[in-house]
Amino acid sequence: MAKSDIESAIELRLPLPLLVFQLHSLLNAQARALISKRGNLSLAQWRVLRLISLDVAHTSTALRKLMGIDKSQFSKEISQLIADGYVTSAPYEADRRQQLLAMTDKGHAAYARIAPALDARQAHLMGALTDTQRNVMFEAIKALAEAAQRHDFDTDEEDNA
């Protein structure tokens, strides 16, 4: 059996960002294939519906930050979801710069069509790891996210002047 691109990249000990990018690409392609079989949402639009359904955030800023995408891309996705009737938007009384987002009946129906496949995928992915590997993975992601926000390793004299 031939090695996958990511297996070869790991053997070559390519830089971490390249390995993460390859994994990110594989995961996105897998998710897009599952979503496209069940409707016409983009992966980003699906993620908006997923986060709203998880009841972890309903304001535009909180959702955007959880998704980790820039404001313009988020605005584009939300505008399309609203135009297509999947989501409604209302002013957020506590902060008028934000919107409260909610799924419509059409959004709930799309979610109900797609969620079982993505839930099965999540179980499949988590099932590929032992409990120890899962715990290490979550801790590693947290540590890498913190490290990715720091620049104190950069010793370029121009930046420090």
Secondary structure by P-SEA (a helix, b strand, c coil): ccccaaaaaaaacccaaaaaaaaaaaaaaaaaaaaaacccccaaaaaaaaaaaacccccaaaaaaaacccaaaaaaaaaaaaaaccbbbbbccccccbbbbbbcaaaaaaaaacaaaaaaaaaaaaaaccaaaaaaaaaaaaaaaaaaacccccccccccc
